[in-house]
Each structure stands twice: as C-alpha cells, then as structure tokens.
Amino acid sequence: MKISTLSVATCMALTMAAPAAYAQWQPTKAIEIVVPFSPGGASDQMARVVQAIITKNNLIKQPIVIQNKAGASGAEGLIDVASDKGNPHKIIVASTAIYTVPLASSVPFNWRDLNPIAMIAQDQFVLWVNASSPYTTVKEYIAAAKQKPEAFRMGGTSSKREDQVITAQMEQATGAKFTYIPYKGGGEVSTQLVGKHLESCTNNPSESVAQWRANQLRALCVFDSSRIGYKTKITETQAWSDIPTCKEAGLDVQYTMLRGIFMPTGVTAEQTKFYVDLFAKIVATPEWKEYLEKNALKQEFVTGEAFNTFLAKDENRHREIMKAAGFLKQ
C-alpha cells in the first residue's frame, strides 16, 4: 500500500519554520504513555525507548510515566485514552489493535475516538520455532502441521488480534490446522516457545530477538512482501536480511502492522502540534535509528491527513482479513 510519507527532514523544517506563538504550548505536568499491552511486548519496548530518548535528549521538561493497561486484549488502554477527552498529558502507543479489538468484540471503541498524532514505524511478524525443533524450513514445518491436525500449538498475543489473524491466514493458505493459545504479551509467548510449551509463534522481531540471538529460537520466515533490509549479524550466522519472506519459502501470507501515537480528542491544535513536533525530533535521533535496526522495524513517519487516510484504508484491509477468518463480531 503506497502512502504519502512525510520525511523526517521535511517535518523538522516545518517545525522550525512554524510561528513561535503557534508552538507555545508545553506540558505542565507528567506525561502518561499508555501501553495497551503487558510489559515485555513490542509496544511496551517501544514506549520505553521513546521515554529514554526524551529523557536523554531533554526534549520535555516534565517526567514521562508509562502505564501498562492490557485488560480485555488491549481494550482497557484504548478506552482509557479515548474517554479522557481534552487531556493533553496522555498519549498511547497503538498498533492495529485499534481495528482488531472493535471489529472482533462489542467494545465501544473506534480509532476515530482518538486523535492521531503520527505513525512512527511499521512492524514485521516472523514465524518462530524452537531452535531444537526438527523444522529448518517452512515446508518441513507445514508438512508436519498437516500430519497432526490441530496438534500444533501456535502462541500469540490476545485473541482475534494480529497473531491469530496471521494463524488463520496460514490455515487458509495451507490447509493445516493449529491450536491457537493466547497470552497477554509477546514476551510471555517467547518464553513459552523457549520452554517448548508451543510449537511456534508469530512474534514481532523485537519480542524474540534476544532468544534468537541466544540460539533458543529459529526464524523460519518473515510475513512481508520483501526481506527485512538490515544486514548486521544478530546471531553468529544470520542477519535479519537472511530470513526469507514466507512467500519465497512457500507460504503465501503477508502481514505488517502500524506502530502509531495517538492522544485523546478534544485537545487544541497547539497541543496536537506539540506531539507531532516531539515525535519528529524523536525519530530523527541516532538512538531511534539504532532501535529500528535492532528490532527490524520499517522506518515510517506519517502525520496529518496522510496518516488519517492510511488509517481508513488499513481499517478496511483488516475488516476484509478478519471477515475471511471468521473473526468479525456477530
């Protein structure tokens, strides 16, 4: 999907050129970053990197507080921010849960109940197995799964969300059947796979990179249209770029998700602009670029109308995917 992406350099130039009076608003108390997932997952890690960059570079004078609100598959955090209208001291690190949660449940929430600030990256998904498993290729893995219908345990974060959507797509593409087991976050999923309580998972790279580096997990393929571009070795023998796409490995399934920043509605234009400018500064830092490479994230920075257009199209994409998987609420 092609989108109109605002470059970091352009955004920085616009920030510097903006009239001083328009950018006068500053936080007057601690800023709360809500993470609608449990500690250890990709969203939680991203929030803590943002917190560290802000602190190190003295981008805000007020402290940053992270709150994990993972209840109801992330709905707790989403509703918390959506209901706090007019509060400029609260933001949320969001993913495609802003679509999947309301599409699959009766949760009274829609992404339009939030004020979009910026997409700051897109995240990948990798098919992981235990390093001691006999599966070294996707074809071996799928063949084994077909021989044991529903005996293969696939771990993921929450129900009817990204990981289970990918699992359903795998079933549709191959005819294999998996027993999907939901957990509160990707960190827990990775631990369960290392402990051999699962046959596989579809964690984001950041959620399993430590176990991959330690030779506890094996990466079979990445669910994207092209390989991950980063070429620095993570394990003794492999870089992210060495992982084949699932399609080239024989599994025609693709899925990526946004990593975005939102705040409550009812705030002023100056308050919104403050956070757009803040994240333009964050994504321009060396620390952010290092974080992207370490965790195999795609660099994306999209704001304003282009971001709203992307969100509407991405919501429709998820509606079609989830309809095919049978996950839409009745």
N, C-alpha and C positions, 0 to 999 in steps of 0.2 A: 504494500500500500504506500503510494507516494504522498508525502505531506509537505507542506510549506514549512521548512525548518528555519528558525531564526538563529543565525550563528551567534556564538558567544561574543565574538568581537563586535558584531553589529549591535547586539544588546548592550554591551558595555559602553559603546559610543553613544547610544541613545540615552543611557543612564546619565552619562557625564554631561550630555547636552541639555538635559531636561532643566526647566527653570527651577531655581533653588526653592522657591515658595511651594512648588508642587510636591517636592520630596521632603518637606519639613517634618512629617510625622515620624516619631520614633517610639519604640516600646517604652512604657513607663513601669513595667513590672516583668517578672519572669515569663518567658515564652514556653508554652507547653507543646511539645511534639507528641501527638498521639500516634501510637503504633497499634493497629487493629489486629495484632498477632502476638504470639508469645515470644519471650526473649530467645535469642539464638537464631531466629529465622532471617531471611534475606531483608525483609522490611525493617526489622529491628537493627540489623547490622548497618543498614543504610542510614537510619536515624542517628545512630551513634557516630558514624563518620561525619555526618552533617554537623552534629554537635561539636565534635572535636575540631573540625575546620573553622567553625565560627569562633570557637574559643581561642584557638591558636593564632588566628589572624585578627582577633579583636574586632570582628565585624559587627557585633552587637554589644552594647554595654551591659545589658541585662542578662541574667543567667538563663540557661536552657535546661528545661526539665523534660525527661522522657517518661511517658506513661504508656504501659502496655495494657491494652483493653481488648482481649482476644475472644471474649464471650460470644456465643452464637455465630461461630465461623467468621468473626470479624465485624458482625453487625453492631456489637456493643460500641466499638470505637467509632464506626461510621455515624451512628445515630447520635453519639455523644457530641461530635463536632457539628453535625447538621442542626442539632437542637440548640446550640449555643450561639444563636444568631447575634450578630453585631459585636462579637468578641474578637478583637484584633490580636489577641495574645495567645491564640491557639491555632495550630496547623496540624495537618495529618499527612503522614506518608502513606499513600494509597497505591493500590495495584488494580488489576482487573476485577478484584472483589467488588468494586463499585458497580459492576454489572452483574456478576455471577450471583452475588448474595440476593439482591432483589428479584432477579429473574427466576431463581430456584425456590424462593420462600415468600412468605407473606409479610416480610419485614417492610414496614412503611418507610422506604428509603429509595431515592433515585439520585444518581450522580449530580443532577441539576439542583439538588438540595444543598450542594456545596458550591463554593466559589473557586473555580480552577485558577491555580497560580502558574504552574509550569510542569511539563513533562521533562524530567531530568535524566532519564535513561530508558532503555528497553532491556528487558531481562530475557535470558535464554532458559531452556529446560534441557536437561541431559538425562538419558536413560542410564541409570547406575545399577550395577550388581556388585555383590561381594567379591573381593579380589580372589578369594579362594574357590569361587564357583567355577564350574566347568565351561561356562559360556564366555567365549572370547569374541564372538561376533553376534550381530543382531540375528542373523539367520539361524544360528545354533540356539539362541535364546527363544525365538518364536517357535521353532520346531519343538523344543522341549515343552513350551507352554501349551501347544496344541495336543501333546501327548497326555497332558494332565489337566483336563478342563477344570477350571475354577480352583485348582490346587495351587496355582501360582499366586503368591500374596504380593500385591502392589501397595506400597505405602505412599501416603501423601498428606498434605496439609488440608484438613477440614473435608467436608463432603460437598459434592456438586460444585467444586471450585476447580481451579486450573489443573491440578494434578489428576483429579478424577475425570475431568473433561478430556485430557490427553489420553488417559487409560481407555476411555470409551472410544476415542478415535482409533486407538490401536486395535481394539476389538473389532471395530467396523472394517478396518483395513486388512486384517489378517484372519479373522475368524476365531482367533484364540479367545479364551475367557480367563479373566483374572478375578481374584477376590481382593477388592479394594479395602484397605484398612486406613481410616482417617486418624490423624494425630493433630495436636494443637499447633505444631510448627515444624519447619524443615529441619531444625537442629535435632529434635526428637526422632524424626524419620530417619535421619542419617545414623543416629545411634542404634536404632532398631535394625537397620540393614547391616551395620558392622557386627552386631550381635547375632546375626543370622536368623532373626525373627521374621524377616521378609526375604523374598526372592529378588525384589527390585524396587526402585523408586524413580521418580522423575524430578528430583530436586533441582533447584536453580544451582548454577555453578558455585556460588558463594556459600551455599548451605552444605556442600560436601567437599569443597576444595581441600580442607585440612585432612580429611580421611583419604582423599585421592593421593595427596602428597605423601601420606604415611603408608601408602600401598595397602590400605584396608579396603578400598573400593576400586572398581574398574568402570571406566566410562565407555559405553558402547556406541553412543551416537548423540548428536545434538538435534533437537527438533526445530530446525530453521532451514531456510532456503539456501543458505551458504554457510561455509565453515566459520567458526569463530576466528577472528583475524589475529589474535595475539600469539606471538611466536616464541616468547620466553618460556624456557622449560619450567614446568611446575613439578613434575615428577623427575626421576633420573633419566627417563627416556622420552617423555611426552610434554608437549606444549598444548595449550587449548586448540591451536590450529591443527593438531594431529588427530583430533576427534572427528570422524566422518559425520556428515549430515545423515540423519536417519534415512532420507530418501536414497542417497547413494549407497547406503548399507542394506537397502531392500525393504525399508519400512516407510511408506509414503505418508508421513504425518508431519505437519508443520504447526508450530505454535510459539509465539513470543508474547510477552505482556509488558504493559507500560509500568513505569515507576514514576509516580507523579506527586505533586504537592498541591494540597487544597486547604482552604480555610472556610470558616462559616460565611454564610451570606449575611447581608445587612451591614457590611463594613464599608468604609469610604474608599473612593478612588485612590486617595493618597496612601491608605493602609494597604491596599492591594498592590500598588506600585512599589511600596517598600519591600514587599516579599519577592516580587519579580526581580527587582534590582539586587536583593540579597542573594538569591539563587543564581543570578548571572555571575556574581562575584565568586560564589562557591564553586560552580562548575568550571571556572577559569583557573582554579588553583592547581598547583602540581600535585597536591595531596588527593584531589578528586580524580585527576587523570590516573594516578597510581592505583587508586581504589577501583576504577573501572577496569583496568587491565588485570589486576589481581583477581577480580571476581567475574571476569569475562562478560561485562556489561557493554551494550552498544551505547555509544555516545549520542545522545539526542537532547536538544534543548528547544522546546516549543512552547510558546506563550500566546496569550491573546486569542484572537479569532481563529487562528490556525489550530490552536490547542482544542478549542471548542468543536471545530469541525472534525478533528481527529476523534474526539470522544464520541460524537454522534455516530460516526462510521464504525468505530470499534465496538460500540454497544450493539449495533445491528449485526456485526460479524459474530459476536458472542451469542446473540439470540438464535442465529441460524445453527451454530455449532451445538448449542445446548438443546435445541429442538430435535436435532438429529440423534442426540444422545438420550433423549427422553427425560431431560432434567428440568424442563420448564414447569413451574408451578401449575397445578390444575385449577 
